[in-house]
């Protein structure tokens, strides 16, 4: 038995933010609301949403560990009925956790398309100890592509890389099904793979057509909702990224790390890893340790420990020795 949870309303396009009051009415959201944003995204769109919904606003200013509990306390103290996360991946993931822990619905209002957290029923956060938990999907998503198009190109490229990483995540899921009998959903897998392929196919024009990326990331989140887990969009390439988060003094963006991981995992799957690498290069995402600004030693250590990050059967099922990790990273040009 699966518990499928999907957004009820999704608005994508230029000027979508102007529809937020209508979305709230359609979703029958009533009572007090709270906007969660950071200082930058409050200026970009958070203040606008606060005004339109006649909400209070909570500005994230500290570390993840220090911000979540005060936001939860405020929600309880003010008897907030629903929340709206306005920002990038971290802001929206914090909003998901706050909504989940207080048992209220939330709206996702992305200001950048940096990863599939826009709609996924998962929250992944970096802190002293990176973690990922299952939460609820957004009740509604309002993705204003006019706002998202103005986000730093690095964030858009990272979003492309996160979507492309579905490519190896699906291959890992299939291995787990074939070798371990793990549940494998054809529909969720196909939807996830299609998101990766569409981004790779349209790599040259996504910078000016962010709707393609936004829809791919939303589809990725829907795939996870249908599967009932992050399996369609998270495999060994995500294990590699989480390992980097744990050991690097200054990790790169989540999508950037997953993209580089996808190059190497595609190589291990004996599929078209160069196609992945070329697509990442075209969208402006990193393709090696130098572009990630991460020392080679951390790439090797992350590859060696990745299979132990979480209990998930992937192409890294047997782990990699130091020699094999170096060989893999060199063969794909991730390190010299």
C-alpha positions in Angstrom: 0.0 0.0 0.0 1.3 3.5 -0.9 0.3 6.9 0.5 0.3 9.2 -2.6 0.4 12.9 -1.8 0.4 15.6 -4.5 -0.1 19.4 -4.6 -3.7 20.4 -5.3 -3.0 23.6 -7.2 0.0 24.6 -9.3 0.4 28.0 -11.0 3.5 28.5 -13.3 4.3 31.5 -15.5 5.1 35.1 -15.6 3.0 37.1 -13.1 1.9 33.9 -11.3 2.4 35.6 -7.9 -0.5 37.9 -8.7 -2.8 34.8 -8.4 -1.9 33.9 -4.9 -5.0 35.3 -3.2 -7.2 33.4 -5.7 -5.2 30.2 -5.0 -5.8 30.7 -1.3 -9.5 31.0 -1.8 -9.7 28.0 -4.1 -7.8 25.9 -1.5 -10.2 27.1 1.2 -7.3 28.4 3.3 -8.7 30.6 6.0 -7.5 32.2 9.2 -4.0 33.5 10.1 -1.1 33.0 7.8 2.7 33.4 8.2 5.2 34.0 5.4 8.7 32.5 5.9 11.5 34.1 3.9 15.1 35.2 4.2 16.2 38.8 4.0 16.8 38.7 0.3 13.7 36.7 -0.7 11.5 38.9 1.6 12.6 41.8 -0.6 12.1 40.0 -3.9 8.7 38.5 -3.2 8.0 37.8 0.5 6.8 41.3 1.4 4.5 41.2 -1.6 3.0 37.9 -0.5 2.7 39.1 3.1 0.8 42.1 1.9 -1.5 40.2 -0.4 -2.3 37.6 2.3 -2.4 40.1 5.1 0.1 37.9 6.9 2.8 38.2 9.4 6.3 37.4 8.2 9.2 35.5 9.8 12.7 36.3 8.5 15.3 33.5 8.6 18.6 35.1 9.8 20.6 32.4 11.6 21.7 28.9 11.0 19.2 26.1 10.2 19.5 24.7 13.7 18.7 28.1 15.2 15.9 29.1 12.9 13.4 26.2 12.8 12.4 26.0 16.4 11.7 29.8 16.8 9.6 29.6 13.7 7.6 26.6 15.0 7.2 28.5 18.4 5.9 31.5 16.6 3.4 29.5 14.6 2.0 27.9 17.8 2.1 31.2 19.8 0.2 33.1 17.0 -2.2 30.2 16.2 -1.2 30.3 12.6 -3.4 28.3 10.2 -1.2 28.0 7.2 2.3 29.1 6.1 3.9 30.3 2.8 7.5 29.6 2.1 8.9 32.3 -0.2 12.5 31.7 -1.4 14.9 29.1 -2.6 15.4 25.5 -1.5 16.5 26.1 2.1 13.6 28.5 2.8 11.0 26.2 1.3 12.5 23.1 3.1 12.4 25.0 6.5 8.8 26.0 5.8 7.9 22.3 5.0 9.4 21.2 8.3 7.6 23.9 10.3 4.3 23.1 8.6 4.8 19.3 9.2 5.7 19.7 12.8 2.7 22.0 13.6 0.2 20.1 11.4 -0.8 22.9 9.1 -0.7 23.3 5.3 1.8 25.3 3.4 2.2 27.1 0.1 5.4 26.9 -1.9 6.4 30.2 -3.6 9.9 29.7 -5.1 12.1 32.7 -6.0 14.7 30.4 -7.7 14.6 27.0 -9.3 17.6 25.6 -7.6 16.3 22.1 -6.8 13.2 19.9 -6.7 12.3 20.9 -3.2 9.7 23.2 -4.8 7.2 20.4 -4.6 8.7 17.2 -3.2 7.4 15.7 0.0 10.9 15.6 1.3 13.0 18.2 3.2 16.8 18.1 3.0 18.8 20.6 5.0 22.5 21.2 5.5 23.6 21.9 9.1 26.1 20.4 11.5 24.6 17.1 10.5 22.8 17.1 7.1 19.4 15.4 7.2 16.5 14.5 5.0 13.0 13.8 6.3 9.6 12.9 4.8 7.1 15.7 5.2 4.0 16.8 3.4 3.8 18.1 -0.2 2.8 21.8 -0.6 -0.9 22.3 -0.9 -0.3 24.8 -3.6 2.7 26.0 -5.7 2.9 29.5 -7.1 6.0 29.6 -9.4 6.4 33.1 -10.9 8.9 32.6 -13.8 9.4 36.3 -14.2 10.8 36.3 -10.6 12.7 33.0 -11.1 14.3 34.2 -14.3 16.0 37.0 -12.4 17.6 34.6 -9.9 21.4 34.2 -10.1 22.3 31.9 -13.0 24.2 29.7 -10.6 21.0 28.8 -8.9 19.2 28.0 -12.2 22.2 25.8 -13.3 22.1 24.0 -9.9 18.4 23.3 -10.5 19.1 21.9 -13.9 21.8 19.7 -12.4 19.4 18.4 -9.7 16.8 17.5 -12.4 19.5 15.8 -14.6 20.5 13.7 -11.5 17.2 11.9 -11.9 18.9 10.0 -14.7 21.1 7.9 -12.5 18.6 7.9 -9.6 16.1 5.9 -11.7 18.8 3.5 -12.8 19.7 2.9 -9.2 16.1 2.3 -8.3 15.8 -0.3 -11.1 18.9 -2.1 -9.8 17.4 -2.2 -6.3 14.2 -3.7 -7.8 16.0 -6.3 -9.9 18.6 -7.4 -7.3 16.8 -6.8 -4.1 13.1 -7.0 -5.0 12.5 -3.4 -3.9 9.2 -1.8 -5.1 9.7 0.0 -8.4 7.0 2.2 -9.9 7.1 2.4 -13.7 5.0 5.6 -13.8 7.0 7.5 -11.2 10.3 6.3 -12.7 9.2 7.3 -16.2 8.1 10.8 -15.0 11.4 11.3 -13.2 13.5 10.2 -16.2 11.5 12.4 -18.5 12.3 15.4 -16.3 16.0 14.7 -16.6 15.8 14.1 -20.4 13.8 17.2 -21.1 16.3 19.4 -19.2 19.2 17.7 -21.0 17.5 18.1 -24.4 16.7 21.8 -23.8 20.0 22.7 -22.0 20.9 25.5 -24.5 17.7 27.5 -24.0 16.7 26.9 -20.3 18.4 30.2 -19.2 15.7 32.1 -21.1 12.9 29.6 -20.7 12.9 28.8 -17.0 9.4 27.4 -17.3 11.0 24.3 -18.8 13.1 23.8 -15.7 10.4 24.7 -13.2 8.0 22.2 -14.7 10.7 19.5 -14.7 11.4 20.1 -11.0 7.7 20.1 -10.2 7.4 16.8 -12.1 10.3 15.4 -10.1 8.5 16.3 -6.9 5.3 14.7 -8.2 7.2 11.5 -9.1 8.4 11.3 -5.5 4.8 11.9 -4.3 3.6 9.0 -6.4 6.4 6.7 -5.4 5.9 7.5 -1.7 9.6 8.0 -1.3 12.5 10.0 -2.8 13.6 6.9 -4.8 12.8 8.3 -8.3 15.1 11.3 -7.8 17.7 10.3 -5.3 20.3 7.6 -5.7 24.1 7.3 -5.4 24.6 10.8 -6.8 22.7 12.2 -3.8 24.6 9.9 -1.4 27.8 11.4 -2.8 26.4 15.0 -2.4 25.3 14.3 1.2 28.8 12.9 2.0 30.4 16.1 0.7 28.0 18.1 2.9 29.3 16.2 5.9 33.0 16.4 5.2 33.7 19.6 3.2 34.5 22.8 5.0 32.6 24.7 2.3 30.3 22.4 0.3 28.9 23.6 -3.1 25.2 23.8 -3.8 23.2 20.6 -3.5 22.3 20.5 -7.2 25.9 21.2 -8.3 27.2 18.3 -6.2 24.5 16.0 -7.4 25.3 16.9 -11.0 29.0 16.0 -10.7 27.9 12.8 -8.8 25.6 12.0 -11.8 28.5 12.1 -14.2 30.4 9.5 -12.2 27.4 7.3 -11.4 26.4 7.2 -15.1 29.9 6.0 -15.8 29.5 3.2 -13.3 26.1 2.3 -14.9 27.9 2.1 -18.3 25.5 4.6 -19.8 26.1 7.8 -21.7 28.0 9.7 -19.0 29.4 12.2 -21.5 25.9 13.2 -22.5 25.3 14.1 -18.9 28.6 16.0 -18.6 27.9 18.0 -21.8 24.4 18.9 -20.7 25.7 20.1 -17.3 28.4 22.1 -19.1 25.9 23.7 -21.4 23.6 24.9 -18.5 26.7 26.3 -16.7 26.8 23.7 -13.9 30.1 22.4 -12.5 31.5 19.3 -14.1 34.7 18.8 -12.0 36.2 19.4 -8.5 37.8 22.6 -9.6 34.5 24.1 -10.7 32.9 22.8 -7.5 35.7 24.6 -5.6 36.1 21.4 -3.6 39.6 19.8 -3.1 40.1 16.4 -4.8 40.7 14.7 -1.5 37.1 15.4 -0.5 35.7 14.0 -3.8 37.6 10.8 -3.1 36.5 10.5 0.5 32.9 11.2 -0.4 32.9 8.5 -3.1 34.4 6.0 -0.5 31.8 6.8 2.2 28.7 7.5 0.0 27.2 4.0 0.2 27.1 4.3 4.0 25.2 7.6 4.1 21.8 6.0 4.2 20.4 2.5 3.7 19.7 2.7 0.0 20.7 0.1 -2.5 22.5 1.7 -5.5 25.3 1.3 -8.0 27.6 1.9 -5.0 26.2 -1.1 -3.2 29.6 -2.7 -2.6 31.4 0.6 -1.9 34.5 1.9 -3.5 38.1 1.5 -2.4 40.4 4.5 -2.5 42.0 3.2 -5.7 38.6 2.6 -7.4 37.4 6.0 -6.3 40.4 7.8 -7.8 40.1 5.7 -11.0 36.4 6.7 -11.4 37.0 10.4 -10.7 39.9 10.5 -13.1 38.2 8.6 -15.9 35.3 11.0 -15.9 37.5 14.1 -15.6 36.1 15.1 -12.2 39.7 15.2 -10.9 42.9 15.4 -12.8 
